[in-house]
Amino acid sequence: MTDTLQKQKVGFISLGCPKALVDSERILTQLKLDGYDISPNYHEADVVVVNTCGFIDSAKQESMDAISEAINENGKVIVTGCMGKGTDAESIKAANPDVLSVSGPADYTSVMDAVHQFIPPTAATHNPLIDLIPPQGVKLTPQHYAYLKISEGCNHRCTFCIIPDMRGDLVSRPIADVVSEAKTLVAAGVRELLVISQDTSAYGVDVKYKLDFVDGQARETRMLDLAVALGELGVWVRLHYVYPYPHVDKIIPLMAAGKILPYLDIPFQHASPRILKLMKRPGNQEKVLERIKNWRTICPELVIRSTFVVGFPGETEDDFQLLLDWLQEAQLDRVGCFKYSPVEGAKANDLPDHVPEAIQQQRWERFMETQQHISAQRLQQRIGQQLEVLIDEVDEQGAVGRCYADAPEIDGKVYLDDFTDTFVGDALLVTITGADEYDLWAEPVYEDEELDG
């Protein structure tokens, strides 16, 4: 029998993208507020929550494997997240009939209701005078950076994506709430805010850019006003998942003025007009090239990262060559590439002329070779520059950090070999001494050294 003086313990497995990570952080915070402890292993947990990812088939399989392992190791499992809706939810129940509950993404209430039902809080409930939960809540990222989710859902209907089916249409958070959360994070020691959503450029469209008040100032619920407000907090602000709409032009002067990081994460996906039409992606790639040129004129330090899909149904060699030519012209700094993979429920599955795996692989290799050359050239230009870096790791071999051009987990790193006189979360000025296709090497600039310009 459970000791009534001992708190119930919840194990937690978080899978998927940063947006899912934020969902996990919110659930964990509520669990702590409701008097539960978090278990580091299956054996000590009274129940296990698995936050799933359902974006592509490999992610779904990882989620199914995690659920199966939790069932085998613990027996009491609550499932939530992107696989918790529609046919995926049915597949979970069919494969794991013993799961206690299945709910969709960002459905915090259903998760907490299930936890309360199957392991009610003991007499040892949360005591705010003893159990100190940080104001910023429970975070799964290091203390010095945090994801700031500004909206849920998406209004686009890209044929390769089922995110709107899982997370619904765009729902923007009130700008006052977002800025308040950002301030709490900064007060807790966060030095980098990573703004995330499904479409950051569309922030506020659903509420018609509703007027709100932030610290007594009138702000519209739109990307520009949010960037202005966040730019006043004195920390790095990094924008992710930005569509290249014309109003993004207004953000670039803020970057040039040093208010937010000169960094844009824009998922272009392809450059062939025909393939973009099949994908139902917005934007004209020729106009995008002109826009990128103008952005770099205003803010020469601007770094652009993107993701692309090769081998999309119907993609011809001409389409792919157009993509490579566009890549050469755009000279993007950071690029990821994926081979097209069917996702259950995506409309692209029904398109004709699927590209054979062997051709997909060949095109992926050619794409990566092209981009590696571009990236290596651009990084070579940084040798001799002085940049600020945030330190992510320190061990006996040295320190590893990131400059403004590098988002955590997805971009490159800055290595300071044999330098250990620093701590995780420190901001250092360094001189870049070397580079390869993805990463930089640097040495610290000491106070008695003369700074550039």
C-alpha positions in Angstrom: 0.0 0.0 0.0 1.3 3.5 -0.8 2.4 5.5 2.1 -0.1 8.4 2.4 2.7 10.7 3.4 4.6 10.0 0.2 3.8 11.8 -3.0 2.7 9.9 -6.0 5.3 9.8 -8.8 4.9 10.3 -12.5 7.4 9.1 -15.1 7.5 11.3 -18.2 8.7 10.7 -21.8 8.8 13.7 -24.2 9.2 13.1 -27.9 9.1 15.4 -30.9 9.7 19.0 -31.8 10.2 22.1 -29.6 6.5 22.8 -29.7 5.8 19.4 -28.1 8.6 20.1 -25.6 6.8 23.2 -24.4 3.6 21.0 -24.0 5.6 18.6 -21.9 7.0 21.5 -19.7 3.4 22.7 -19.1 2.2 19.3 -18.1 5.2 18.7 -15.8 4.6 22.1 -14.1 1.0 21.3 -13.5 1.9 17.9 -12.1 4.3 19.6 -9.6 1.6 22.1 -8.7 -0.9 19.3 -8.1 1.5 17.6 -5.6 3.1 14.9 -7.8 6.8 14.1 -7.9 8.5 13.3 -11.2 10.2 9.9 -11.4 13.5 9.4 -13.2 12.8 5.8 -14.0 10.0 3.3 -14.7 10.5 1.3 -11.5 9.6 4.2 -9.1 6.8 5.7 -11.2 3.2 5.1 -10.3 2.2 6.0 -13.8 4.1 7.0 -17.0 3.0 9.8 -19.4 4.3 9.5 -23.0 4.0 12.7 -25.1 4.1 11.4 -28.7 5.2 12.8 -32.1 3.3 12.0 -35.2 4.9 14.2 -37.9 6.4 11.4 -40.0 6.4 7.6 -40.0 9.8 7.2 -38.3 8.6 9.6 -35.5 5.4 7.6 -35.1 7.3 4.4 -34.8 9.6 5.9 -32.2 6.4 6.9 -30.3 4.9 3.5 -30.6 8.1 1.9 -29.3 8.2 4.2 -26.4 4.6 3.4 -25.5 5.3 -0.3 -25.7 8.4 -0.1 -23.6 6.5 1.9 -20.9 3.8 -0.7 -20.9 6.3 -3.5 -20.5 8.4 -1.7 -17.9 5.7 -0.1 -15.8 2.2 -1.1 -16.9 0.3 2.1 -16.2 0.7 4.4 -19.2 -1.1 7.6 -20.2 -0.6 8.7 -23.9 -0.8 12.3 -25.2 0.5 14.4 -28.0 0.3 14.5 -31.8 -0.5 10.7 -32.2 -3.4 11.0 -29.8 -6.0 12.0 -32.4 -7.8 10.2 -35.2 -6.5 6.9 -36.7 -3.2 7.2 -34.9 -5.1 7.1 -31.5 -6.9 4.0 -32.7 -3.6 2.4 -33.7 -2.2 3.1 -30.2 -5.2 1.5 -28.5 -5.2 -1.5 -30.9 -1.4 -2.1 -30.3 -1.6 -1.3 -26.6 -5.0 -2.1 -25.2 -3.8 -1.6 -21.6 -3.1 2.1 -22.1 -5.1 4.1 -19.5 -5.9 7.2 -21.6 -5.1 8.7 -25.0 -5.4 12.4 -25.7 -4.2 14.9 -28.4 -1.6 17.6 -28.5 -1.7 20.5 -25.9 -4.7 18.8 -24.2 -3.3 19.4 -20.7 -6.7 19.0 -19.0 -7.2 15.4 -20.3 -3.7 14.4 -19.2 -4.2 15.8 -15.7 -7.7 14.3 -15.4 -6.2 10.9 -16.3 -3.4 11.3 -13.8 -5.9 12.3 -11.1 -8.2 9.4 -11.9 -5.6 6.6 -11.9 -3.3 7.9 -9.2 -5.1 10.5 -7.1 -2.9 12.9 -5.2 -2.0 11.6 -1.7 -2.3 13.5 1.5 1.1 14.9 0.8 -0.2 17.5 -1.6 1.8 20.5 -2.8 2.7 22.9 0.0 3.8 26.2 -1.6 5.8 27.1 1.6 7.9 23.9 1.2 7.8 22.8 -2.4 9.4 25.6 -4.4 8.3 25.5 -8.0 10.3 28.1 -10.0 8.2 31.0 -11.4 9.0 29.9 -14.9 7.6 26.4 -14.2 9.4 23.2 -15.0 11.8 23.5 -17.9 13.3 20.7 -20.0 15.9 22.9 -21.6 19.1 24.2 -19.9 18.6 27.2 -17.7 20.2 29.7 -20.2 17.7 29.2 -23.0 14.0 28.5 -23.4 11.4 28.0 -26.1 8.6 30.6 -26.2 5.5 29.2 -27.9 3.3 32.0 -29.3 0.5 30.1 -30.9 -1.0 26.7 -31.6 -2.1 25.2 -34.9 -1.8 26.3 -38.5 -4.0 27.7 -41.2 -1.9 26.3 -44.1 -2.9 23.0 -45.8 0.4 21.8 -47.1 -0.2 18.5 -48.8 2.7 16.7 -47.1 1.7 17.8 -43.6 -1.0 16.7 -41.1 -0.2 19.2 -38.4 -3.6 21.1 -38.8 -5.4 17.7 -38.4 -3.5 17.1 -35.1 -3.3 20.6 -33.7 -6.1 22.5 -35.5 -6.2 26.0 -37.0 -4.1 28.9 -35.8 -4.8 30.1 -32.2 -2.6 33.0 -31.2 -1.7 33.6 -27.5 -2.4 37.1 -26.2 0.7 39.2 -26.7 0.6 40.4 -23.0 0.7 36.7 -21.9 3.6 35.9 -24.2 5.7 38.9 -23.0 4.9 38.2 -19.4 6.1 34.6 -19.8 9.2 35.9 -21.5 10.0 38.3 -18.6 9.6 35.5 -16.1 12.0 33.4 -18.0 14.6 36.2 -18.3 14.2 36.9 -14.6 15.0 33.2 -14.0 18.3 33.4 -15.9 17.3 32.7 -19.5 19.6 34.4 -21.9 18.1 33.2 -25.1 14.4 33.1 -26.1 13.5 30.8 -29.1 10.2 32.0 -30.5 8.3 29.0 -31.9 4.9 28.2 -33.5 3.7 26.5 -36.7 3.8 29.8 -38.5 5.3 32.7 -36.6 4.6 35.2 -39.4 0.9 34.5 -39.1 0.8 35.4 -35.4 -2.3 37.4 -34.6 -4.1 36.7 -37.9 -6.8 34.7 -36.2 -7.6 37.5 -33.7 -7.4 40.2 -36.4 -4.2 41.6 -34.7 -6.2 42.4 -31.5 -4.9 45.4 -29.5 -3.5 44.5 -26.1 -1.5 46.4 -23.5 2.1 45.4 -22.5 3.5 47.4 -19.5 1.0 50.1 -20.2 1.9 50.3 -23.9 -0.6 49.5 -26.7 0.7 46.5 -28.7 -1.0 44.7 -31.5 -1.1 40.9 -31.6 1.3 40.6 -34.5 4.9 39.5 -35.1 6.4 43.0 -35.4 4.9 44.3 -32.1 6.0 41.1 -30.4 9.5 41.4 -31.7 9.7 45.0 -30.5 8.5 44.0 -27.0 10.9 41.0 -26.7 13.7 43.1 -28.1 13.5 45.3 -25.0 14.4 42.4 -22.6 18.1 42.5 -23.2 18.5 38.8 -24.2 18.9 36.9 -27.5 15.6 36.6 -29.3 15.6 34.0 -32.1 12.7 33.7 -34.6 11.8 30.2 -35.8 9.2 29.0 -38.4 8.9 32.3 -40.2 7.1 32.3 -43.6 8.6 34.9 -46.0 5.5 37.2 -46.2 6.1 40.8 -47.1 5.5 42.0 -43.6 8.7 40.2 -42.5 10.5 43.1 -44.1 9.6 45.2 -41.1 11.5 42.9 -38.8 14.8 43.3 -40.5 15.6 46.8 -39.2 15.1 45.5 -35.6 17.8 42.9 -36.4 20.1 45.6 -37.9 19.7 47.6 -34.7 20.6 44.7 -32.5 17.2 44.4 -30.9 16.7 40.8 -31.9 19.1 38.3 -33.4 19.7 38.6 -37.1 18.5 35.1 -37.7 15.5 33.8 -39.6 14.4 30.2 -39.7 12.3 29.9 -42.9 11.0 26.5 -44.1 11.2 27.1 -47.9 10.8 23.4 -48.7 11.4 23.7 -52.4 12.1 26.2 -55.2 10.3 24.8 -58.2 7.0 26.6 -58.7 5.4 23.4 -59.9 6.4 21.4 -56.9 5.5 24.3 -54.5 2.0 24.3 -56.1 1.7 20.5 -55.6 2.8 21.1 -51.9 0.3 24.0 -51.6 3.1 26.2 -50.2 2.7 30.0 -50.3 5.3 32.3 -51.9 7.0 33.0 -55.2 10.6 31.9 -55.1 11.9 34.6 -57.5 10.4 37.3 -55.3 11.8 35.5 -52.3 15.3 35.8 -53.8 14.8 39.5 -54.2 13.5 39.8 -50.7 16.5 38.0 -49.3 18.8 40.3 -51.2 17.0 43.3 -49.8 17.2 41.9 -46.3 20.9 41.4 -46.5 21.4 45.0 -47.8 19.6 46.3 -44.7 21.2 43.7 -42.3 24.4 42.2 -43.7 24.8 40.0 -40.6 21.5 38.2 -41.3 21.7 34.4 -41.1 19.0 32.4 -42.8 18.4 28.7 -42.0 15.8 26.6 -43.9 14.6 23.1 -44.6 13.8 21.4 -47.9 12.2 18.3 -49.2 13.6 16.3 -52.1 11.9 13.5 -54.0 8.4 14.9 -53.5 5.8 13.1 -55.7 6.1 14.4 -59.3 9.5 16.0 -58.8 11.4 15.7 -62.1 15.2 16.2 -62.7 14.4 19.6 -64.0 12.5 20.5 -60.8 15.4 19.3 -58.7 18.0 21.1 -60.8 16.0 24.3 -60.4 16.2 23.8 -56.6 20.0 23.4 -56.8 20.3 26.5 -58.9 18.1 28.5 -56.5 20.2 27.2 -53.6 23.3 28.5 -55.2 21.7 31.9 -55.7 20.2 32.2 -52.3 23.4 31.3 -50.4 21.6 30.2 -47.3 23.7 29.8 -44.2 22.1 26.8 -42.5 20.1 24.1 -44.4 18.4 20.8 -43.6 17.1 18.4 -46.2 14.7 15.5 -45.9 13.7 12.8 -48.4 10.0 12.8 -48.9 8.2 10.3 -46.7 4.5 9.5 -46.9 2.6 10.4 -43.8 -0.7 8.7 -43.1 -3.6 11.1 -43.8 -1.5 13.5 -45.9 -3.0 14.5 -49.3 0.4 14.1 -51.0 0.0 10.4 -50.7 -2.6 10.5 -53.5 -0.4 12.4 -55.9 0.9 10.5 -58.9 4.5 9.8 -59.9 6.1 9.0 -56.5 9.9 9.2 -56.8 11.7 5.9 -56.2 13.8 5.7 -53.1 17.1 5.3 -55.0 16.5 8.5 -56.9 15.5 10.3 -53.7 18.7 9.2 -52.1 20.8 10.4 -55.0 19.1 13.8 -55.0 19.5 14.1 -51.3 23.2 13.4 -51.6 23.6 16.0 -54.4 21.6 18.6 -52.5 23.7 18.1 -49.3 27.0 18.3 -51.3 25.8 21.6 -52.9 24.8 23.1 -49.5 28.0 21.8 -47.7 30.1 23.8 -50.2 28.0 26.9 -49.7 28.0 26.5 -45.9 31.8 26.0 -45.8 32.4 29.1 -47.9 30.2 31.2 -45.7 31.8 29.9 -42.5 35.3 30.5 -43.8 34.4 34.2 -44.1 33.9 34.3 -40.3 37.5 33.5 -39.6 39.0 36.6 -37.8 35.6 37.9 -36.7 34.8 38.6 -33.1 31.5 37.2 -32.0 29.5 36.7 -28.8 28.8 33.1 -27.9 26.6 31.4 -25.3 28.3 28.5 -23.6 26.3 25.2 -23.7 28.9 22.7 -22.5 32.1 22.7 -20.5 34.4 19.7 -19.8 38.0 18.9 -19.4 38.6 19.2 -23.2 37.2 22.7 -23.4 34.0 24.6 -23.9 31.3 24.4 -26.6 29.0 27.4 -27.4 26.9 28.9 -30.1 27.0 32.3 -31.8 23.9 34.2 -33.0 24.0 32.1 -36.2 23.3 28.8 -34.3 20.1 27.6 -32.8 20.4 24.8 -30.3 20.2 21.2 -31.5 19.8 22.1 -35.2 22.7 24.3 -36.2 26.4 24.4 -35.8 28.6 24.9 -32.7 31.6 27.0 -31.7 34.4 25.1 -30.1 36.9 26.6 -27.6 39.4 23.8 -27.3 41.4 23.6 -24.0 39.4 26.6 -22.6 37.7 25.6 -19.3 37.6 29.0 -17.4 33.9 29.4 -18.0 30.5 28.0 -17.1 27.4 26.8 -18.9 25.2 29.9 -19.7 28.1 32.4 -19.8 28.3 34.8 -22.7 31.8 35.3 -24.0 33.4 37.4 -26.7 35.6 35.2 -28.9 37.7 35.4 -32.1 36.9 32.9 -34.8 40.1 31.0 -35.7 38.8 28.1 -37.8 35.8 26.6 -39.6 34.5 23.5 -41.5 31.2 22.9 -43.3 29.1 23.3 -40.1 31.1 24.4 -37.1 33.5 27.1 -35.9 36.6 27.1 -33.7 37.5 30.1 -31.6 39.6 31.6 -28.8 38.3 33.9 -26.0 39.0 37.6 -26.2 40.4 38.7 -23.0 39.6 42.1 -21.4 43.0 43.6 -22.2 42.6 42.8 -25.9 41.5 45.6 -28.2 38.1 45.0 -29.6 37.3 45.3 -33.3 35.7 48.5 -34.5 
